[in-house]
Amino acid sequence: MIVVVGHPDLTAPTLAMLEEELRRRLSDLTKAGRAGLVRAGQGLPLAFGRAARAAGLALVTALPSMNGMPTVLDPQDRKAAGELLLLSEQVRLLEYDQNDRDACVGADESLLRTCRRLLAVWDGSPSNGRDATAHLVAYARSRGIDVEVFWPAAARRLTGQNTV
C-alpha cells in the first residue's frame, strides 16, 4: 500500500499541480501491483485518489466510523469523499472521531502501519495544532516505512507558510 500525507491548507493551484505530479510518481509503481490508501476528505486525499486511478493503481478509501458504523462526514469533505468512493475499489471503515485532531492523527498512524510507502507533500515545517505532517513523516520513518518527501517549488499553502 501507498499512503499520502501532506498539509491540509494547500491552495487550489497547488492541488492541481500535485495531482499531476502524484500521477507521474504513481505510474512508476503500478508495475509492482500496489494500491493507494487514503483517508476520505477534500484537498490532498482527493488529488491523490484521482492521481492513483489515472496511474492505474487500485484505490482504497478509509471512512470514519464509530462502533462499526460509518459516520457522517463534515460538510466540506462530503463531495470529495463521494468522488473518492466512486474511484475506489475497496472501502475500509476506520474507528475515529473526525472532529478530534488526536483521533485523526491516530487514524493516519493506523493507515501508515498498513503501508510500505509514504508519499509526503511537506514543506519541512513542524507539526502544529492543526497540521501533523511532520509528525506523520517521523512516525513512518521510525517504523521503517519507505518515505518520499517532496515539495514542488511552485507549491503554496493558504496560510502563507512556505518554509523549505
NORNORKA-V325713 format. One record per residue. N is the residue number from 1. RES is the residue in three letters. OMEGA is omega in whole degrees, -180 to 180 (NA if undefined). Layout:
n: {N;N}
res: {RES;RES}
omega: {OMEGA;OMEGA}
This chain:
n: {1;2;3;4;5;6;7;8;9;10;11;12;13;14;15;16;17;18;19;20;21;22;23;24;25;26;27;28;29;30;31;32;33;34;35;36;37;38;39;40;41;42;43;44;45;46;47;48;49;50;51;52;53;54;55;56;57;58;59;60;61;62;63;64;65;66;67;68;69;70;71;72;73;74;75;76;77;78;79;80;81;82;83;84;85;86;87;88;89;90;91;92;93;94;95;96;97;98;99;100;101;102;103;104;105;106;107;108;109;110;111;112;113;114;115;116;117;118;119;120;121;122;123;124;125;126;127;128;129;130;131;132;133;134;135;136;137;138;139;140;141;142;143;144;145;146;147;148;149;150;151;152;153;154;155;156;157;158;159;160;161;162;163;164}
res: {MET;ILE;VAL;VAL;VAL;GLY;HIS;PRO;ASP;LEU;THR;ALA;PRO;THR;LEU;ALA;MET;LEU;GLU;GLU;GLU;LEU;ARG;ARG;ARG;LEU;SER;ASP;LEU;THR;LYS;ALA;GLY;ARG;ALA;GLY;LEU;VAL;ARG;ALA;GLY;GLN;GLY;LEU;PRO;LEU;ALA;PHE;GLY;ARG;ALA;ALA;ARG;ALA;ALA;GLY;LEU;ALA;LEU;VAL;THR;ALA;LEU;PRO;SER;MET;ASN;GLY;MET;PRO;THR;VAL;LEU;ASP;PRO;GLN;ASP;ARG;LYS;ALA;ALA;GLY;GLU;LEU;LEU;LEU;LEU;SER;GLU;GLN;VAL;ARG;LEU;LEU;GLU;TYR;ASP;GLN;ASN;ASP;ARG;ASP;ALA;CYS;VAL;GLY;ALA;ASP;GLU;SER;LEU;LEU;ARG;THR;CYS;ARG;ARG;LEU;LEU;ALA;VAL;TRP;ASP;GLY;SER;PRO;SER;ASN;GLY;ARG;ASP;ALA;THR;ALA;HIS;LEU;VAL;ALA;TYR;ALA;ARG;SER;ARG;GLY;ILE;ASP;VAL;GLU;VAL;PHE;TRP;PRO;ALA;ALA;ALA;ARG;ARG;LEU;THR;GLY;GLN;ASN;THR;VAL}
omega: {176;179;175;169;179;-177;-180;-173;179;180;179;177;178;179;178;179;-179;178;179;179;179;178;179;-179;-178;-179;177;-176;-178;-180;-179;178;-179;177;175;-180;-176;173;-174;177;-180;175;-175;178;-180;177;178;180;178;-179;-180;-179;178;180;179;178;170;-180;175;179;177;178;177;177;175;-180;176;-180;177;177;178;180;174;-176;-176;-178;-171;-178;179;179;177;178;179;179;178;180;-171;171;-179;176;176;171;-178;-177;173;177;-176;179;-180;-177;-179;177;178;177;177;178;178;177;179;174;-179;180;-180;-175;177;-177;176;170;-177;175;-167;180;178;-179;-179;174;177;-177;-178;-172;-178;-175;-180;179;-177;176;179;179;-180;180;-179;179;176;178;177;-177;174;179;174;178;-179;-177;-178;-178;-179;176;179;-179;-180;178;178;178;179;NA}
